[in-house]
């Protein structure tokens, strides 16, 4: 009976945590980087101390939301990489999956990557530091992509090291290019996908030097 009661309590706690994360998502979609613990608590119909009891501080809530959205993104990236298509098409599908995700929920992206945009750079709630929290998210994406590359591409003996370099490099490229594109919208998503795929596909190596230029 005691074990069953503990299991019931654990399931109830997990369900309550999901409900609070869903409430946080709704506020983030509305307020973006300006989402506050007060607004999230109000959306969930609880007091802020109860929210702190579940997540500790804004950093704890951020980490929980980051895991939630990173898991969903990784699932999409894996599906794109495993699609029954040639490698170039899968590369483009993977890039498009990432860009489509940040385009569909830009407020969530800005909350995860630029949570101090609308407030104090250090974060008034719990000493929130964007760099300290967003860097692990990007590292996790890089490591997960590296595993996928190592599993699906034959890089020969010692292939794990270049797979990790590629994984982190591709994630860094997608993040930087996606951040610029989301802010400025200089081209369509399809055009950016093609440009990034060209770079990954070796177009830079194949391109000749401009006449009169110093080369590269």
C-alpha positions in Angstrom: 0.0 0.0 0.0 2.8 2.4 0.9 4.5 1.8 -2.4 1.2 2.3 -4.3 0.6 5.5 -2.4 4.1 6.8 -3.2 3.6 6.0 -6.9 0.2 7.8 -6.9 1.9 10.8 -5.3 4.7 10.8 -7.8 2.3 10.6 -10.7 0.3 13.5 -9.3 3.4 15.5 -8.8 4.5 14.8 -12.4 1.1 15.7 -13.7 1.1 19.0 -11.7 4.6 19.8 -13.0 3.4 19.3 -16.6 0.4 21.6 -16.0 2.7 24.3 -14.6 5.0 24.0 -17.6 2.0 24.3 -19.9 1.0 27.4 -18.1 4.5 28.8 -18.4 4.5 28.0 -22.1 1.3 30.0 -22.6 2.8 33.0 -20.8 6.1 32.7 -22.8 4.1 32.6 -26.0 2.3 35.8 -25.0 5.2 37.7 -23.3 8.4 36.2 -24.8 11.6 37.1 -22.9 9.5 39.4 -20.6 7.7 36.4 -19.1 7.9 36.7 -15.3 7.4 34.3 -12.4 4.5 36.4 -11.2 2.7 36.1 -14.6 3.3 32.4 -14.8 2.0 31.8 -11.3 -1.1 33.9 -12.1 -1.7 31.9 -15.3 -1.4 28.6 -13.3 -3.7 29.9 -10.6 -1.2 29.6 -7.8 1.1 31.9 -5.8 4.7 32.5 -6.7 6.0 30.6 -3.6 4.3 27.5 -4.8 5.9 27.9 -8.2 9.3 28.3 -6.5 8.5 25.1 -4.6 8.3 23.2 -7.9 11.2 24.8 -9.8 13.3 26.7 -7.2 13.7 29.9 -9.2 13.4 31.3 -12.7 16.6 29.4 -13.7 15.0 26.1 -12.6 11.8 26.9 -14.6 14.0 27.9 -17.6 15.9 24.6 -17.5 12.6 22.6 -17.3 11.2 24.5 -20.3 14.5 24.1 -22.2 14.4 20.3 -21.7 10.8 20.2 -22.8 11.4 22.1 -26.1 14.8 20.6 -26.8 13.4 17.1 -26.5 10.7 18.0 -29.1 13.3 19.6 -31.4 15.6 16.6 -31.2 12.8 14.3 -32.1 12.1 16.4 -35.2 15.8 16.5 -36.1 16.2 12.8 -35.8 13.1 12.2 -37.9 14.5 14.5 -40.7 17.9 12.7 -40.6 16.3 9.3 -40.8 13.9 10.2 -43.6 14.0 7.9 -46.7 15.7 10.4 -49.0 19.2 11.1 -50.3 21.7 12.7 -48.0 21.5 16.3 -49.5 17.7 16.2 -49.0 18.1 15.0 -45.4 20.6 17.8 -44.7 18.1 20.4 -46.0 15.2 18.8 -44.1 17.3 18.9 -40.9 18.1 22.5 -41.3 14.5 23.3 -42.2 13.2 21.5 -39.1 15.3 23.7 -36.9 14.4 26.9 -38.7 10.7 26.0 -38.8 10.7 25.4 -35.1 12.1 28.8 -34.2 9.9 30.5 -36.8 6.8 28.8 -35.5 7.4 29.9 -31.9 9.7 32.9 -31.9 8.7 34.0 -28.5 9.7 30.7 -27.0 13.0 30.9 -28.9 13.7 34.4 -27.6 12.8 33.3 -24.0 15.2 30.4 -24.2 18.1 32.3 -26.0 17.5 35.9 -25.1 15.5 36.0 -21.8 17.0 39.3 -20.7 16.0 41.2 -23.9 13.1 43.0 -22.1 14.6 43.4 -18.7 17.7 43.5 -16.6 20.7 41.7 -18.1 21.2 39.8 -14.9 17.6 39.0 -14.4 15.7 40.5 -11.5 14.3 37.1 -10.4 16.9 34.7 -8.9 20.0 36.3 -10.6 19.0 34.8 -13.9 21.9 34.7 -16.3 21.1 33.9 -20.0 24.6 32.7 -20.9 24.9 30.3 -18.0 21.6 28.6 -18.9 21.5 28.8 -22.7 25.0 27.4 -23.3 24.1 23.9 -21.9 21.1 23.8 -24.2 23.3 24.3 -27.2 25.9 21.9 -25.9 23.2 19.2 -25.5 21.9 19.8 -29.1 25.5 19.5 -30.3 26.2 16.3 -28.4 23.0 14.7 -29.6 23.6 15.7 -33.2 27.1 14.3 -32.9 25.7 10.9 -31.8 23.4 10.9 -34.8 26.2 11.7 -37.2 28.5 9.0 -35.7 25.7 6.5 -36.0 24.8 7.3 -39.6 28.0 8.4 -41.4 31.1 6.2 -41.8 33.9 8.5 -40.8 36.4 5.6 -40.4 38.7 4.9 -37.4 38.5 7.6 -34.8 35.3 8.9 -36.3 33.8 9.9 -33.0 36.0 13.0 -32.7 35.1 14.6 -36.1 31.5 13.6 -35.5 31.5 15.7 -32.3 33.2 18.6 -34.0 30.7 18.4 -36.8 27.7 18.1 -34.4 28.7 21.2 -32.4 29.8 23.1 -35.5 26.5 22.5 -37.2 24.5 23.5 -34.2 26.5 26.6 -33.8 26.0 27.5 -37.4 22.2 26.8 -37.2 21.9 28.9 -34.0 23.9 31.9 -35.3 22.3 31.9 -38.7 18.8 31.3 -37.4 19.2 34.1 -34.8 20.2 36.5 -37.5 17.5 35.4 -39.9 14.7 35.5 -37.3 15.7 39.1 -36.4 16.2 40.5 -39.9 14.3 38.2 -42.3 16.6 39.0 -45.2 15.4 36.0 -47.2 12.9 33.2 -47.2 13.4 30.1 -45.0 13.9 28.0 -48.1 16.6 30.3 -49.4 18.5 30.2 -46.0 18.2 26.4 -45.9 19.7 26.1 -49.4 22.5 28.5 -48.6 23.4 26.6 -45.4 23.2 23.3 -47.1 25.5 24.5 -49.9 28.0 25.5 -47.2 27.8 22.1 -45.5 27.9 20.3 -48.9 31.3 21.8 -49.7 30.3 24.7 -52.0 32.9 26.9 -50.3 35.6 24.5 -51.1 34.5 24.1 -54.7 34.1 27.9 -55.4 36.9 29.7 -57.1 38.6 32.8 -55.9 37.4 36.2 -57.2 39.7 37.7 -59.8 42.0 40.2 -58.1 41.1 39.0 -54.7 43.5 37.6 -52.1 41.8 34.2 -52.0 40.5 32.5 -48.9 
